[in-house]
């Protein structure tokens, strides 16, 4: 058993690794800037790209985004291996487009420095230089232009304005004159023939372990899950919803198995009787009903009758009912709101009961037709012992298989049921994260769901061996 489980765990690791690629890539493919999404637009009003870069880098560091994306970067020889160090990404993207058009990183880098120097000096000039406010728009265009015509137009207008504005009473500062000349020559160099050889030559840069994916994966393993768009840790944001979902879904699964297993066995024992026929009809009817319709029907039944309102005066959760860690214990929250959880648990039990009871019945009927059952009966073994000692454990295989797929629901919750009652569980939290494009939270939910799916399959294998000792996890059948 232990060697088999060890092999299964080793085989599960590549699966988790592939899932982690998709979960991590989800955040990279999403629109918007993750730093801006969490911390908002920068409050710095300066046009200076270096001041913006410093502010962006400090926030990116808190999110683990101050490093390359992956362990390696595959690009062309025209792009440097240090391009990721340029912040913010909008400035980096502009330089990437210029490199893609010229293939000449030294020229592009020199132009970037010339633009920064020009803006830094222009910002401290007296107001007399800005009688025409349009020049500030052109200065801002220098930090946003991605196409050569747009850049050329902005540079021409800036040079024309400052050189025309200069006079004996308003002399052009020497450092600014040199910066403008450098800017003009840098833009002219940008129009030189592109270096097609560098643009065509592939290049592979190794970034080491200091990359965003490694930090994200290490944080998931160690519990440092990062920050959500609310600027709080993912664990702090998900803790309350996770425990709430674990409670009601765990109780629902437990109750369903406690009811479905004996019911399925009894239906098989009384095959063809009125109990078997009517149980199948009722179970199929309940299972075929959409879960939202079943929930709405029970709510209407309880809220439209006096006895229903007396039995369950309050059905819905509101914002004040959500558990807030630190204010009160989870036990106190559960005792105060347990009555509101009765109906959600009941709906989940009814929804799962049909398939589990029918599966248990089918497993029992299949097992009862086997030769060893007929042999036991021929030896005079009583019916109770035949059903519960000889047939029961082997008939559990379909139920165990279903359990492997049910386990992830403990974490992800049920969106429909939680929406019906306003329950603060993981289903609602996942939907909220989707609407708010909270990619760090969604990535963690995807990874935990995949992990629980793998754990569910491992537990199912262990239960297979418990249910039937003939199961041997060897290389031959393993």
C-alpha positions in Angstrom: 0.0 0.0 0.0 2.7 2.5 1.0 4.8 2.1 -2.1 1.6 2.4 -4.2 0.6 5.6 -2.5 4.1 7.0 -2.8 4.0 6.3 -6.6 0.6 7.9 -6.9 1.8 11.0 -5.0 4.8 11.3 -7.4 2.5 10.9 -10.4 0.2 13.6 -8.9 3.0 16.2 -8.7 3.2 16.7 -12.5 -0.6 17.2 -12.6 -0.4 19.8 -9.9 2.5 21.4 -11.7 0.5 21.7 -14.9 -2.5 23.1 -13.0 -0.2 25.6 -11.4 0.9 26.8 -14.8 -2.7 27.4 -15.8 -3.6 29.1 -12.5 -0.5 31.3 -12.6 -1.0 32.1 -16.3 -4.6 33.1 -15.6 -3.4 36.2 -13.8 -0.9 37.0 -16.5 -3.4 36.8 -19.3 -6.1 38.8 -17.5 -6.5 42.5 -18.6 -5.3 45.3 -16.5 -2.3 45.8 -14.4 -2.2 43.7 -11.2 -0.4 46.4 -9.2 -2.9 49.1 -10.3 -5.8 46.7 -9.6 -4.7 46.2 -6.0 -3.2 49.6 -5.1 -4.9 51.9 -7.6 -3.4 54.6 -9.8 -0.3 56.2 -8.6 -0.8 59.4 -6.6 2.3 61.0 -8.0 1.5 63.8 -10.3 5.0 64.2 -11.7 5.7 63.3 -15.3 9.1 61.9 -14.3 9.2 58.2 -15.3 11.8 57.4 -12.6 9.5 58.6 -9.9 6.6 56.6 -11.3 9.0 53.6 -11.6 10.1 53.8 -7.9 6.5 54.0 -6.7 5.4 51.1 -8.9 8.4 49.0 -7.9 7.6 49.3 -4.2 4.1 48.1 -4.7 5.1 45.4 -7.1 7.6 44.1 -4.5 4.7 43.6 -2.0 2.9 41.4 -4.6 6.0 39.5 -5.7 6.0 41.1 -9.1 9.5 42.7 -8.9 11.2 40.0 -10.8 11.0 38.0 -14.1 7.9 36.1 -14.8 9.4 32.6 -15.2 12.6 30.6 -14.8 13.7 31.5 -18.3 12.9 34.0 -21.0 12.8 32.9 -24.7 13.1 35.9 -27.0 15.4 37.3 -29.7 18.9 38.6 -29.5 17.6 42.2 -30.0 16.0 42.2 -26.5 18.2 42.4 -23.4 17.9 40.0 -20.4 17.3 42.9 -18.0 14.2 44.3 -19.7 12.0 43.1 -16.8 13.8 45.6 -14.5 12.1 48.5 -16.3 8.9 49.8 -14.5 6.1 50.4 -14.9 5.0 47.8 -17.5 3.6 50.5 -19.7 7.0 52.0 -20.1 8.6 48.6 -20.6 6.0 47.7 -23.3 6.8 51.0 -25.1 10.5 50.1 -25.2 9.7 46.6 -26.4 7.7 48.0 -29.3 10.6 50.3 -30.3 13.1 47.3 -30.0 10.7 45.3 -32.2 10.8 47.9 -34.9 14.6 48.7 -34.8 16.3 45.7 -33.2 18.7 48.1 -31.7 18.5 48.1 -27.9 21.4 50.6 -27.3 19.6 53.2 -29.4 16.3 52.6 -27.7 17.9 52.7 -24.2 19.7 55.9 -25.0 16.4 57.5 -26.2 14.6 56.4 -23.0 17.3 58.1 -20.9 17.1 61.2 -23.1 13.3 61.4 -22.6 13.7 61.0 -18.8 16.4 63.7 -18.6 14.4 66.1 -20.7 11.3 65.7 -18.6 13.2 65.9 -15.3 14.7 69.3 -16.3 11.5 70.6 -17.9 9.5 70.0 -14.7 11.6 72.4 -12.7 11.6 75.2 -15.3 9.8 78.4 -14.3 6.2 79.0 -15.3 7.3 81.5 -17.9 8.2 78.6 -20.2 4.6 77.2 -20.1 2.6 80.1 -21.4 1.3 77.6 -24.0 -0.2 74.8 -21.9 -0.1 72.4 -24.9 3.6 71.8 -24.4 2.9 69.9 -21.2 0.7 67.6 -23.2 3.6 67.0 -25.6 5.9 66.2 -22.7 3.4 63.7 -21.5 3.2 62.2 -25.0 6.9 61.4 -24.8 6.2 58.9 -22.0 3.3 57.3 -23.8 4.2 57.3 -27.5 4.6 53.8 -29.0 4.7 54.6 -32.7 7.4 56.6 -34.4 5.1 59.2 -36.1 3.6 60.1 -32.7 7.0 60.3 -31.1 8.4 62.5 -33.9 5.5 64.9 -33.7 5.9 65.4 -30.0 9.6 65.9 -30.2 9.3 68.4 -33.0 6.7 70.5 -31.2 8.7 70.4 -27.9 11.9 71.5 -29.6 10.1 74.2 -31.6 8.4 75.6 -28.5 11.4 75.8 -26.2 13.8 77.1 -28.8 11.3 79.7 -30.0 10.4 80.7 -26.4 14.1 81.3 -25.6 15.2 84.9 -25.6 17.7 87.3 -23.9 15.2 87.8 -21.1 14.4 84.1 -20.9 17.6 82.2 -21.8 17.4 78.5 -22.3 19.3 76.7 -19.5 22.5 75.0 -20.7 21.7 71.6 -19.3 18.2 71.7 -20.9 19.7 72.8 -24.2 22.0 69.8 -24.2 19.1 67.5 -23.1 17.0 68.7 -26.1 19.9 68.2 -28.5 20.4 64.7 -27.1 16.7 64.0 -27.5 16.7 65.2 -31.1 19.7 63.1 -32.0 18.3 60.0 -30.2 15.0 60.2 -32.1 17.0 60.6 -35.4 19.0 57.5 -34.5 15.8 55.6 -34.0 15.0 55.8 -37.7 18.2 54.1 -38.8 17.8 50.8 -40.7 16.6 48.0 -38.3 19.1 45.3 -37.3 17.2 42.4 -38.8 19.9 39.9 -37.9 19.3 40.5 -34.1 15.5 40.4 -34.6 15.8 37.0 -36.2 18.3 35.4 -33.9 16.7 33.5 -31.0 18.0 34.0 -27.4 17.3 32.1 -24.2 17.9 33.9 -20.9 18.0 32.0 -17.6 16.4 34.0 -14.7 17.1 31.7 -11.8 14.8 31.0 -8.9 14.1 34.6 -8.3 11.0 34.8 -10.5 7.3 35.5 -10.1 6.2 31.9 -10.7 8.6 30.5 -8.2 7.6 33.0 -5.5 3.9 32.3 -6.2 4.3 28.5 -6.0 6.5 28.7 -2.9 4.0 31.0 -1.3 1.2 28.5 -2.0 3.2 25.7 -0.4 4.2 27.8 2.7 0.8 29.6 3.1 1.9 33.0 2.0 -0.8 33.4 -0.7 -0.3 37.1 -1.5 -2.8 40.0 -1.4 -6.2 40.3 -2.9 -7.7 43.4 -4.5 -8.8 44.4 -1.0 -5.2 44.7 0.0 -5.5 41.9 2.5 -3.9 38.5 2.5 -5.7 35.8 0.5 -5.8 33.5 3.5 -7.4 36.2 5.7 -10.0 36.9 3.0 -10.8 33.2 2.3 -10.6 31.9 5.9 -14.2 32.6 7.0 -15.8 31.5 3.7 -13.8 28.3 3.6 -14.7 27.2 7.2 -18.4 28.0 6.5 -18.4 25.9 3.3 -16.5 23.1 4.9 -19.1 23.0 7.7 -22.3 22.9 5.7 -20.9 20.8 2.8 -19.2 18.4 5.2 -22.4 17.9 7.2 -24.4 17.5 4.0 -22.1 14.8 2.6 -22.0 13.0 5.9 -25.8 13.0 6.3 -26.2 11.9 2.6 -24.0 8.9 3.1 -25.6 7.9 6.4 -29.0 8.0 4.6 -28.1 6.8 1.1 -26.1 3.7 2.1 -28.7 2.0 4.3 -31.5 3.0 1.9 -29.7 1.6 -1.1 -29.0 -1.7 0.7 -32.7 -1.9 1.8 -33.9 -1.2 -1.8 -31.6 -4.0 -3.1 -32.9 -6.4 -0.4 -36.5 -5.6 -1.4 -35.9 -5.6 -5.1 -39.2 -5.2 -7.0 -41.2 -4.4 -3.9 -43.3 -1.2 -3.4 -40.4 0.2 -1.3 -38.0 -0.3 -4.1 -40.3 1.0 -6.8 -41.4 4.1 -5.0 -38.0 4.9 -3.6 -36.5 4.9 -7.1 -39.3 7.1 -8.4 -39.0 9.6 -5.6 -35.2 9.7 -5.7 -35.1 10.1 -9.5 -37.7 12.9 -9.2 -35.7 14.8 -6.6 -32.5 14.4 -8.4 -33.9 15.5 -11.7 -35.2 18.8 -10.2 -32.8 21.7 -10.6 -31.3 22.6 -7.3 -32.3 26.2 -7.5 -35.9 25.2 -8.2 -35.9 22.7 -5.3 -34.5 25.4 -3.0 -37.0 28.0 -4.1 -39.8 25.5 -3.6 -38.7 24.7 0.0 -38.3 28.4 0.8 -41.8 29.1 -0.5 -43.2 26.2 1.5 -41.7 27.4 4.7 -42.3 31.1 4.3 -45.9 30.9 3.1 -47.2 28.8 6.0 -47.6 29.6 9.7 -46.0 26.4 10.9 -43.0 27.0 8.5 -42.4 30.5 9.9 -42.7 29.1 13.5 -40.3 26.3 12.8 -37.8 28.4 10.9 -38.4 32.2 11.5 -35.2 33.2 9.6 -33.9 31.7 6.4 -31.5 34.2 4.9 -28.0 35.4 5.8 -27.1 39.1 5.5 -23.8 40.9 5.7 -23.9 41.1 9.5 -24.2 37.3 9.7 -20.9 36.6 8.1 -18.2 35.3 10.4 -15.3 37.7 11.0 -12.3 36.0 12.4 -11.0 37.8 15.5 -14.3 39.2 16.6 -15.8 35.9 17.7 -14.9 32.2 17.5 -16.2 30.0 14.7 -18.1 27.9 17.3 -20.0 30.9 18.6 -20.8 32.0 15.0 -22.1 28.5 14.2 -24.3 28.2 17.3 -25.8 31.6 16.5 -26.6 30.8 12.8 -27.0 27.0 12.8 -30.8 27.3 12.4 -30.2 29.2 9.1 -28.0 26.4 7.9 -30.7 23.7 8.2 -32.3 24.4 4.9 -29.1 24.8 2.8 -27.9 21.4 4.2 -31.3 19.8 3.5 -31.2 20.9 -0.1 -27.7 19.6 -0.6 -28.6 16.3 1.0 -31.7 15.9 -1.2 -29.7 16.8 -4.3 -27.0 14.2 -3.6 -29.2 11.5 -2.0 -30.7 10.3 -5.3 -27.5 9.4 -7.1 -25.8 7.9 -4.1 -28.8 5.7 -3.1 -29.2 4.4 -6.6 -25.5 3.8 -6.9 -25.6 1.8 -3.6 -28.6 -0.2 -4.8 -26.8 -1.0 -8.1 -23.7 -2.0 -6.4 -25.5 -4.4 -4.0 -27.5 -6.0 -6.8 -24.3 -6.6 -8.8 -22.5 -8.1 -5.8 -25.5 -10.3 -4.9 -25.3 -12.0 -8.3 -21.7 -13.2 -7.7 -20.8 -16.8 -7.0 -19.4 -16.4 -3.5 -22.7 -14.9 -2.4 -24.6 -18.0 -3.7 -22.0 -20.2 -2.0 -22.5 -18.4 1.3 -26.2 -18.9 1.1 -25.7 -22.5 0.2 -23.7 -23.0 3.4 -26.7 -21.7 5.4 -25.4 -18.2 6.2 -28.2 -15.9 7.3 -29.5 -13.1 5.1 -28.4 -10.4 7.4 -24.9 -11.7 7.4 -25.0 -12.2 3.6 -26.0 -8.6 3.0 -23.9 -6.7 5.6 -20.8 -8.9 6.0 -20.3 -10.5 2.6 -21.9 -8.2 0.0 -21.9 -4.8 1.6 -18.2 -3.9 1.4 -17.8 -5.0 -2.2 -20.9 -3.0 -3.1 -19.3 0.2 -1.8 -17.1 0.6 -4.9 -19.5 2.9 -6.8 -20.1 5.0 -3.6 -16.3 5.3 -3.1 -15.9 6.4 -6.7 -18.5 9.2 -6.2 -16.8 10.2 -3.0 -13.6 11.0 -4.9 -15.5 13.6 -7.0 -17.5 15.0 -4.1 -14.5 15.9 -1.9 -13.6 19.1 -3.8 -17.1 20.4 -3.1 -16.1 20.7 0.5 -13.9 23.6 -0.4 -15.5 25.1 -3.5 -19.0 25.1 -2.0 -22.3 25.4 -3.8 -22.9 28.7 -5.6 -26.6 28.1 -6.3 -27.5 27.2 -2.7 -25.3 30.0 -1.3 -26.9 32.5 -3.6 -30.4 31.4 -2.6 -29.8 32.0 1.1 -27.0 34.6 0.9 -24.7 32.1 2.7 -21.1 33.5 3.0 -19.4 30.4 1.6 -16.7 29.6 -1.0 -19.2 29.5 -3.8 -20.1 33.1 -3.3 -16.5 34.0 -2.6 -15.4 32.5 -5.9 -18.2 34.3 -7.8 -17.2 37.6 -6.1 -13.6 37.1 -7.0 -14.6 36.4 -10.6 -16.7 39.6 -10.8 -13.9 41.7 -9.3 -11.2 40.1 -11.4 -9.4 39.1 -8.2 -6.9 36.8 -9.9 -4.7 36.0 -6.8 -7.8 34.7 -5.0 -9.1 32.8 -8.1 -5.7 31.2 -8.6 -5.6 29.9 -5.0 -9.1 28.5 -5.4 -8.1 26.6 -8.6 -5.0 25.2 -6.9 -6.8 24.0 -3.8 -9.6 22.4 -5.8 -7.0 20.5 -7.9 -5.3 19.4 -4.7 -8.5 18.2 -3.1 -9.4 16.3 -6.3 -6.1 14.4 -6.1 -6.5 13.8 -2.4 -10.0 12.5 -3.1 -8.6 10.0 -5.6 -6.0 8.8 -3.2 -8.5 8.3 -0.4 -10.7 6.4 -2.9 -7.9 4.0 -3.6 -7.4 3.4 0.1 -11.1 2.8 0.6 -11.1 0.4 -2.3 -8.5 -1.7 -0.5 -10.5 -1.5 2.8 -13.7 -2.5 1.0 -12.2 -5.5 -0.8 -8.9 -7.0 0.5 -8.5 -8.7 -2.8 -7.4 -5.3 -4.2 -3.6 -5.3 -4.3 -1.7 -2.2 -5.4 1.1 -3.9 -7.2 2.8 -3.2 -10.5 0.6 -5.9 -12.1 -2.8 -4.4 -11.3 -1.7 -1.0 -9.9 
